[in-house]
């Protein structure tokens, strides 16, 4: 059955009224709810239980490479700025120990269908080190030989050329994600990321020539010195580069949380009206170029598997965003990495000191996590359906989870009524449906069902637009 996905309607006044802070729901409950009493024993028990399921799930490996050669001032990622490649060797030594401790806990017949290298800057590792790391992963886990496997890596084109990308293809990578943010020289100077169109094109074209099946690029709106005219030129360049997917993220200025952002002059940030207009321009320009708005900042070509999965009702969401392999158990490897095993989440130590200390003592470096209870699982399923498919059959959902929807979610339905009055959702006796006006505000709709937020948003999260 094909789901009809309506194109989003951009109403700046409506978006501005609902532009609050809230979770991105790459997990539910969100990461701020993780607890320190979820320890190594809890993680081992979660893995044991997942192995014993009637049909054990395939695996998705997330590998975090925390190092960057140069600081980007907008960044809120967990990263370490250094030009000392020796730090990578010390890190890899511990990462190999983690792989050796973690892999035997999983049954060998569970294939690795998805692999993602994130950072930091994964291409901080040169090809010999990358070869060694991939060899270790392949030796300890069961890499899938399926044609539809997704083995992706995030790249900074300033430090990767065509030869490097071709080398990655020989190692088995078949997807790449390239950070751009903005090509405007004034913006690049303000955020300390000078990157040419030619550097970016070389990486993307080398990927296509090397058999990569998908390439995505990231843009950010709301950065200092951004103007509509400058962002329009960036969008034109991006359309010319013809990536398969485009992510357009809103900049979250949280200098109290992220030290690098203190280098940004807040007076140079676009005002709220311009910030909204920047996103509106991206929506308009990418739509005109044939990209479909999948949701939550993500655009893809009409024939992309994300779009096909959304139409088929099989799209899912995980820590990498929208995915066609959301059924996998996620194994997080490296400092700060988050995993999802069965009905649990676990996160490694977020600093190198804690990460190294655990592994040097022969322990898994798990620092916090969460075992989901029945209510968490119900709400996770509900939020996932709204964010991926924009529609929820309340009767069918209630039957599946053995509850009377109108009774179980009475307060939540009451919170939805003002949103329905503003045309963000349509509600009848059976269905909750996100409207064209509501698609850009689906996080706000999902927040109505978040048991951890109450009636207030929290500054720990980015703004919804």
C-alpha positions as CSV (number, residue, x, y, z in Angstrom):
1,X,0.0,0.0,0.0
2,X,1.4,3.4,-1.0
3,X,1.1,6.2,1.5
4,X,0.3,9.6,0.0
5,X,2.8,12.1,1.5
6,X,1.7,15.7,1.1
7,X,4.3,18.4,0.3
8,X,4.9,20.7,3.3
9,X,3.3,24.1,3.3
10,X,5.5,26.9,4.5
11,X,3.7,29.5,6.6
12,X,6.3,31.8,8.2
13,X,3.9,33.3,10.7
14,X,2.6,29.9,11.8
15,X,6.2,28.4,12.0
16,X,7.4,31.4,14.1
17,X,4.5,30.9,16.6
18,X,5.5,27.3,17.1
19,X,9.2,27.6,16.9
20,X,10.2,26.3,20.3
21,X,13.0,24.1,21.6
22,X,12.4,20.3,21.5
23,X,14.0,16.9,20.8
24,X,14.8,15.6,17.4
25,X,13.5,12.2,18.3
26,X,16.4,10.2,16.9
27,X,15.6,8.2,20.0
28,X,12.7,8.1,22.4
29,X,13.2,8.7,25.3
30,X,15.8,11.4,24.2
31,X,19.4,11.1,25.3
32,X,19.0,13.6,28.3
33,X,16.9,10.9,29.9
34,X,19.7,8.4,29.9
35,X,20.8,7.2,33.4
36,X,24.1,6.3,35.0
37,X,22.7,3.2,36.6
38,X,22.5,1.6,33.1
39,X,26.0,-0.1,33.3
40,X,28.0,-2.8,31.7
41,X,26.0,-5.6,33.3
42,X,22.8,-4.0,31.9
43,X,24.3,-3.8,28.4
44,X,25.5,-7.4,28.5
45,X,22.0,-8.5,29.6
46,X,20.4,-6.5,26.7
47,X,22.7,-8.1,24.2
48,X,22.1,-11.6,25.6
49,X,18.3,-11.1,25.4
50,X,18.6,-9.8,21.8
51,X,20.6,-12.9,20.8
52,X,17.8,-15.1,22.2
53,X,14.9,-13.5,20.2
54,X,13.2,-15.9,17.8
55,X,14.6,-13.9,14.8
56,X,17.6,-11.9,16.0
57,X,17.9,-8.5,14.4
58,X,20.8,-7.7,12.0
59,X,23.4,-5.2,13.3
60,X,24.3,-1.6,12.5
61,X,27.7,-0.5,13.6
62,X,28.3,3.2,14.5
63,X,32.0,4.1,14.8
64,X,32.9,7.5,16.3
65,X,36.2,9.2,15.2
66,X,36.4,12.2,17.5
67,X,39.3,14.1,15.9
68,X,39.2,17.2,13.7
69,X,42.1,19.0,12.2
70,X,40.4,22.4,12.5
71,X,37.5,23.8,14.6
72,X,34.3,24.8,13.0
73,X,32.8,27.4,15.3
74,X,29.2,26.2,14.9
75,X,29.9,22.6,15.8
76,X,28.2,21.0,18.8
77,X,29.6,17.5,18.1
78,X,31.9,15.6,20.5
79,X,35.3,16.3,18.9
80,X,38.9,16.9,19.7
81,X,41.0,19.4,17.7
82,X,44.5,18.2,16.9
83,X,47.0,17.8,14.1
84,X,48.8,15.1,16.0
85,X,48.1,11.8,14.1
86,X,49.7,10.0,17.1
87,X,46.5,10.7,19.0
88,X,44.6,8.7,16.5
89,X,46.9,5.7,17.1
90,X,46.4,5.9,20.9
91,X,42.6,6.1,20.2
92,X,42.6,3.2,17.7
93,X,44.5,1.0,20.2
94,X,41.6,1.4,22.6
95,X,38.9,1.2,19.9
96,X,40.3,-2.2,18.9
97,X,40.1,-3.4,22.5
98,X,36.4,-2.3,22.6
99,X,35.7,-4.2,19.3
100,X,37.4,-7.3,20.8
101,X,35.3,-7.0,24.0
102,X,32.0,-6.2,22.3
103,X,31.9,-8.4,19.2
104,X,31.9,-11.8,20.9
105,X,28.8,-10.8,22.8
106,X,26.8,-11.0,19.6
107,X,26.0,-14.2,17.8
108,X,28.1,-14.5,14.7
109,X,25.2,-15.2,12.4
110,X,23.9,-11.6,12.9
111,X,25.0,-9.8,9.8
112,X,26.3,-6.2,9.8
113,X,23.8,-4.7,7.4
114,X,24.6,-1.1,8.2
115,X,27.9,0.7,9.1
116,X,28.4,4.4,9.7
117,X,31.6,6.3,10.5
118,X,30.8,9.7,12.2
119,X,32.7,12.3,14.0
120,X,34.6,14.5,14.4
121,X,36.1,13.9,11.1
122,X,36.4,10.3,10.1
123,X,38.8,11.1,7.3
124,X,41.2,12.3,10.0
125,X,42.3,8.6,9.6
126,X,44.5,8.1,6.6
127,X,43.9,5.1,4.3
128,X,46.3,2.7,6.0
129,X,44.7,3.4,9.4
130,X,41.2,3.2,7.8
131,X,42.2,-0.2,6.2
132,X,43.4,-1.5,9.6
133,X,40.2,-0.4,11.3
134,X,37.9,-1.9,8.7
135,X,39.9,-5.1,8.8
136,X,39.4,-5.3,12.6
137,X,35.7,-4.8,12.3
138,X,35.4,-7.4,9.5
139,X,37.4,-9.9,11.5
140,X,35.3,-9.6,14.6
141,X,31.8,-9.0,13.2
142,X,30.0,-10.7,10.3
143,X,29.9,-8.1,7.5
144,X,26.9,-8.6,5.2
145,X,27.5,-9.4,1.6
146,X,24.0,-8.2,0.6
147,X,23.7,-5.7,-2.2
148,X,21.5,-3.5,-0.2
149,X,23.9,-3.1,2.7
150,X,24.7,0.5,3.7
151,X,28.3,1.3,4.6
152,X,28.6,5.0,5.0
153,X,31.1,7.6,6.1
154,X,31.1,11.4,6.8
155,X,33.8,13.3,5.0
156,X,35.3,16.8,5.3
157,X,36.3,17.6,1.6
158,X,39.0,20.0,2.9
159,X,41.0,17.0,4.0
160,X,40.0,14.3,1.4
161,X,40.7,14.1,-2.3
162,X,39.6,11.8,-5.1
163,X,42.3,9.2,-4.3
164,X,41.2,9.0,-0.7
165,X,37.5,8.4,-1.7
166,X,38.5,5.7,-4.2
167,X,40.4,4.0,-1.4
168,X,37.3,4.1,0.7
169,X,35.4,2.4,-2.1
170,X,37.9,-0.4,-2.2
171,X,37.5,-0.9,1.6
172,X,33.7,-1.5,1.1
173,X,32.2,1.9,1.7
174,X,29.3,2.7,-0.6
175,X,27.7,5.8,0.8
176,X,29.2,9.2,1.7
177,X,28.0,12.3,3.5
178,X,29.7,15.6,2.9
179,X,29.5,18.7,5.1
180,X,29.1,22.0,3.2
181,X,27.1,24.2,5.5
182,X,27.4,27.3,3.2
183,X,29.6,28.2,0.3
184,X,29.3,32.0,1.0
185,X,32.9,33.2,1.7
186,X,31.7,35.7,4.4
187,X,29.8,32.9,6.2
188,X,32.8,30.5,5.9
189,X,35.1,33.0,7.4
190,X,32.7,33.7,10.3
191,X,32.5,29.9,11.2
192,X,36.2,29.1,10.4
193,X,35.4,26.6,7.6
194,X,36.9,27.7,4.3
195,X,35.8,25.1,1.7
196,X,35.6,25.5,-2.1
197,X,33.0,24.2,-4.5
198,X,35.8,22.5,-6.4
199,X,37.0,20.5,-3.3
200,X,33.4,19.4,-2.7
201,X,32.8,18.4,-6.3
202,X,36.0,16.3,-6.4
203,X,34.9,14.2,-3.5
204,X,31.4,13.7,-4.8
205,X,32.5,12.9,-8.4
206,X,35.1,10.4,-7.1
207,X,32.4,8.7,-5.1
208,X,30.2,8.3,-8.1
209,X,33.2,7.0,-10.2
210,X,34.1,4.5,-7.4
211,X,30.7,2.9,-7.3
212,X,29.2,4.7,-4.3
213,X,25.5,4.3,-4.5
214,X,24.5,7.4,-2.6
215,X,25.9,10.8,-1.7
216,X,24.4,13.3,0.7
217,X,25.4,16.8,1.6
218,X,24.7,18.9,4.7
219,X,23.7,22.6,4.8
220,X,23.1,24.8,7.8
221,X,20.8,27.9,8.0
222,X,20.9,30.5,10.7
223,X,24.7,30.9,10.6
224,X,26.4,34.3,11.1
225,X,26.5,36.6,8.1
226,X,24.0,34.5,6.1
227,X,21.8,36.4,3.7
228,X,19.1,35.3,1.4
229,X,21.1,36.2,-1.7
230,X,24.2,34.3,-0.4
231,X,22.2,31.2,0.6
232,X,20.5,31.3,-2.8
233,X,23.9,31.0,-4.5
234,X,24.8,28.1,-2.2
235,X,21.6,26.3,-3.1
236,X,22.3,26.8,-6.8
237,X,25.8,25.3,-6.4
238,X,24.3,22.4,-4.4
239,X,21.7,21.6,-7.0
240,X,24.5,21.7,-9.6
241,X,26.5,19.1,-7.6
242,X,23.4,16.8,-7.8
243,X,23.7,14.9,-4.5
244,X,21.1,12.1,-3.9
245,X,20.1,13.6,-0.5
246,X,20.4,17.1,1.1
247,X,20.1,17.8,4.8
248,X,19.3,21.4,5.8
249,X,19.8,21.9,9.5
250,X,18.9,24.9,11.7
251,X,21.9,26.2,13.6
252,X,21.5,25.9,17.4
253,X,23.4,28.7,19.1
254,X,24.2,27.3,22.5
255,X,27.5,28.8,23.5
256,X,27.0,27.9,27.2
257,X,27.1,24.2,26.1
258,X,29.5,24.3,23.2
259,X,32.8,26.2,23.8
260,X,33.6,26.6,20.1
261,X,30.4,28.6,19.5
262,X,31.8,31.3,21.8
263,X,33.9,32.4,18.8
264,X,30.7,33.4,17.0
265,X,29.5,37.0,17.3
266,X,25.8,36.6,18.2
267,X,25.2,40.0,16.7
268,X,26.0,38.6,13.3
269,X,23.4,35.8,13.5
270,X,20.4,36.4,11.2
271,X,17.3,37.7,12.9
272,X,14.3,35.2,13.4
273,X,12.5,36.4,10.3
274,X,15.6,36.0,8.1
275,X,16.4,32.6,9.6
276,X,12.9,31.4,8.7
277,X,13.2,32.9,5.2
278,X,16.5,31.0,4.7
279,X,14.8,27.7,5.4
280,X,11.8,28.7,3.2
281,X,14.2,29.4,0.3
282,X,15.8,26.0,0.7
283,X,12.4,24.3,0.7
284,X,11.4,26.2,-2.5
285,X,14.7,25.8,-4.4
286,X,15.2,22.1,-3.6
287,X,11.6,21.3,-4.3
288,X,11.9,23.0,-7.7
289,X,15.0,20.9,-8.4
290,X,13.1,17.6,-7.8
291,X,14.0,16.9,-4.2
292,X,11.2,15.5,-2.0
293,X,10.9,16.7,1.6
294,X,11.1,13.5,3.6
295,X,10.8,15.3,6.9
296,X,13.0,16.8,9.7
297,X,15.4,18.7,7.5
298,X,15.9,15.8,5.1
299,X,15.4,16.0,1.3
300,X,15.9,13.2,-1.2
301,X,15.5,12.6,-4.9
302,X,12.1,11.2,-5.9
303,X,13.6,7.8,-6.7
304,X,15.7,7.6,-3.5
305,X,15.0,4.6,-1.2
306,X,14.1,6.9,1.6
307,X,11.2,8.4,-0.4
308,X,10.2,4.9,-1.6
309,X,10.2,3.6,2.0
310,X,8.1,6.5,3.2
311,X,5.5,5.8,0.4
312,X,5.5,2.1,1.3
313,X,5.1,2.9,5.0
314,X,8.4,1.2,6.0
315,X,10.5,4.3,6.8
316,X,12.1,4.3,10.2
317,X,14.2,6.7,12.3
318,X,17.4,6.1,14.3
319,X,20.4,8.0,15.5
320,X,21.6,8.7,11.9
321,X,18.1,10.2,11.1
322,X,15.7,8.6,8.6
323,X,16.7,5.1,7.6
324,X,15.5,2.1,5.7
325,X,17.4,-0.2,8.1
326,X,15.8,1.0,11.4
327,X,15.1,-2.6,12.3
328,X,18.8,-3.2,13.2
329,X,20.3,-3.3,16.6
330,X,22.8,-0.4,16.7
331,X,26.3,-1.1,18.2
332,X,28.0,2.1,19.3
333,X,31.8,2.0,19.2
334,X,34.1,4.8,20.2
335,X,34.0,7.6,22.7
336,X,30.5,9.1,23.2
337,X,29.0,6.5,20.8
338,X,25.3,5.6,21.4
339,X,23.9,2.2,20.7
340,X,20.4,0.7,20.7
341,X,20.1,-2.9,21.6
342,X,16.6,-4.3,21.8
343,X,14.6,-2.2,24.2
344,X,17.6,-0.3,25.6
345,X,20.0,2.5,24.8
346,X,23.6,2.8,25.9
347,X,26.2,5.5,25.6
348,X,29.9,5.3,26.0
349,X,32.0,7.6,28.1
350,X,31.9,11.1,26.5
351,X,35.5,12.0,27.3
352,X,38.8,10.2,26.3
353,X,39.9,9.9,29.9
354,X,36.9,7.8,30.9
355,X,36.8,5.9,27.7
356,X,40.5,4.9,28.0
357,X,40.3,4.1,31.7
358,X,37.4,1.6,31.2
359,X,39.1,-0.2,28.4
360,X,42.5,-0.2,30.1
361,X,40.8,-2.0,33.0
362,X,39.2,-4.5,30.7
363,X,35.7,-3.1,30.9
364,X,33.3,-1.9,28.3
365,X,33.2,1.9,28.3
366,X,29.5,2.2,28.9
367,X,28.7,5.3,30.9
368,X,24.9,5.7,30.9
369,X,21.8,4.4,29.1
370,X,18.2,3.4,29.6
371,X,16.1,0.3,29.7
372,X,12.8,1.3,28.2
373,X,9.6,0.4,30.1
374,X,6.3,-0.4,28.5
375,X,5.1,3.2,28.3
376,X,8.4,4.2,26.7
377,X,8.0,1.6,24.0
378,X,4.4,2.6,23.3
379,X,5.3,6.2,22.9
380,X,8.5,5.4,20.9
381,X,6.3,3.5,18.4
382,X,3.7,6.3,18.2
383,X,6.3,9.2,17.7
384,X,8.0,7.1,15.1
385,X,4.8,6.7,13.1
386,X,4.1,10.4,13.2
387,X,7.6,11.4,12.3
388,X,8.1,8.9,9.5
389,X,4.6,8.5,8.0
390,X,2.7,11.5,9.2
391,X,-0.3,9.4,10.1
392,X,-1.6,7.2,12.9
393,X,-4.5,4.9,12.9
394,X,-5.5,5.1,16.6
395,X,-7.7,2.0,16.6
396,X,-5.1,-0.2,15.0
397,X,-2.3,1.3,17.2
398,X,-4.5,0.6,20.3
399,X,-5.2,-2.9,19.3
400,X,-1.5,-3.6,18.6
401,X,-0.4,-2.3,22.0
402,X,-3.5,-3.6,23.9
403,X,-4.8,-0.2,25.0
404,X,-7.8,2.1,24.5
405,X,-6.2,5.0,22.7
406,X,-8.6,7.7,23.7
407,X,-8.2,6.7,27.4
408,X,-4.5,6.1,27.5
409,X,-3.6,9.3,25.6
410,X,-6.5,11.6,26.9
411,X,-4.1,14.4,28.1
412,X,-2.1,14.1,24.9
413,X,-5.1,14.4,22.7
414,X,-6.1,17.5,24.7
415,X,-2.7,19.0,24.0
416,X,-3.2,18.3,20.3
417,X,-6.5,20.3,20.0
418,X,-4.9,23.8,19.7
419,X,-2.6,22.3,17.0
420,X,-5.6,20.9,15.2
421,X,-7.3,24.3,15.5
422,X,-4.3,25.8,13.8
423,X,-4.4,23.2,11.0
424,X,-1.2,21.3,11.9
425,X,-3.0,18.0,12.4
426,X,-6.4,16.6,11.4
427,X,-8.1,14.3,13.9
428,X,-11.2,12.2,13.4
429,X,-12.6,9.2,15.3
430,X,-9.9,6.9,13.9
431,X,-6.9,8.9,12.6
432,X,-4.4,11.5,13.5
433,X,-2.9,12.9,10.3
434,X,-0.2,15.5,10.0
435,X,-1.3,18.2,7.5
436,X,0.7,20.0,4.9
437,X,0.8,22.9,7.3
438,X,2.1,20.6,10.1
439,X,4.8,18.7,8.3
440,X,7.5,21.3,9.1
441,X,6.4,21.3,12.7
442,X,6.2,17.5,13.3
443,X,8.6,17.8,16.2
444,X,6.0,20.0,18.0
445,X,3.3,17.5,17.2
446,X,5.4,14.6,18.5
447,X,6.2,16.6,21.7
448,X,2.6,16.4,22.7
449,X,3.2,12.6,23.3
450,X,6.5,13.0,25.1
451,X,6.1,11.9,28.8
452,X,9.3,13.6,29.8
453,X,8.6,17.1,28.6
454,X,5.4,17.9,30.4
455,X,4.0,21.2,29.1
456,X,7.3,22.9,28.8
457,X,10.2,22.7,26.3
458,X,13.7,22.7,27.6
459,X,16.9,24.6,26.6
460,X,18.8,21.3,26.3
461,X,17.3,20.9,22.8
462,X,17.7,22.8,19.5
463,X,14.8,24.9,18.1
464,X,12.3,23.1,16.0
465,X,13.0,25.3,13.0
